[in-house]
Amino acid sequence: MIRKIALASALAFAFATPAMACPMADAAAYSVAAEAVQASAGTKATFKVEGMTCGSCSTKVSDALKAIDGVEAVAVDYQTGETQIAYDSAKTDADKLLAAIKATGYAAQANS
């Protein structure tokens, strides 16, 4: 009986603990997303986002940007802070994109 309880506890812990993301996999995903941004016909903007520490951070920023009407493609790298965006300039602009990033709680600035 104790063995069954210990096994059940171990399994519950294993499935309740979030998996640690692999930085190399995150970098590879960023590379693919960055290629999509560059391939897009939209206007391009790049920002430096400070304070991101994990894949969840980059997902938070990416989701906020994708929610803006006119955003065509987004690539966010939490490791470097590099954020690339392709967007329809008839629907949005760089100031709105920057405001969306800042609304997620991170410091950001446009790259020159």
N, C-alpha and C positions, 0 to 999 in steps of 0.2 A: 504494500500500500504506500509506504513512504517513497519507494522507488517511482511509483506512478505519479505521485505529487511532485517529486523533484523533476521528473521528465516534463510534466505539464507546465511547471513553472519555467523551466529552461526554454521550452518552445514558445511560451507566451512572451518571454523577454526577447527572444530572437526576432519574433514577428512584430513586436511593438517598438523595437529600437530602429530608428531610421537608418538606412544604409548610408555609409559615408561615400560621398561622391569622389570620383577620381579626377584630380586636377588635369591630367592629360586628356581624359575624355571630355572635360569641359572645354579645354583649349581646342580640341578637334571639332566640337560642336560649334564653337565660336567661329572657327575658320570656315566651316560650311555656311554658316549664317552670313558671314562677312562677304563671301562670294555671291550670295543671293542679293545682298545690298548693292554690290558693285554691278551686278548683271541687270538690276532694275533700271528702268528708263527714268525713274523719278529724280527729283532734286536730291542731292546728298548733303548730309550734315554729320559732323563728328563732334563728340563731346568727351570730356574727361570727367568721369564720375568718381568721387572719392568716398571711401567708407565701406565699400562692398567687401565682404569677407568670404562669401560662399556662393554656390550655385543658386541658392534660394534668393540671394540678394539680386543677382543678375536676372533671375526670372521675374522678380517683383518690378524691376525697372523695365524690362522687356514688355511685360503685360500692360503696364501703364502706358507705354508708347503705342503699342498695338491697338489700344482702345481709342486712340485719336483717329477721327475720320480723316482719311488721306494718307495715312502711314502705310507704305507698301511692303517694307522689309526692315527688320531690326536685327542687329548683332550687338550683344553686350558681353564683355569679358570682365568678370569680377576681379581677375588676377591683375590686370593692368589698368582697369577702369575705362578702357577704350569702348566707346559706344558709337556705332555707326547706324545711320538711319537713311532710308530712301523714302521720299514722300512726294505727294502731289502738291505743288506750291499753290495751286488754285484753291486747295481745301484747308491747308494749314501752313504754318511757318516755323522757323527755327525758335522763335521766342516761345511759342506754345509747347514745342517739344521740350525745351529747357525747363519750362514751368512744370511740365508733367514729371520730369525726372526729379526736380526739387520737391515736388509734392509727395514723393515716395520716402522722403527723409534724408536723401543723400545730397551732398554738396556736388555741384556740377558747374562746368564752364565750357563754352564753345571752344573748339580747337581752331587755331588760325590757319 
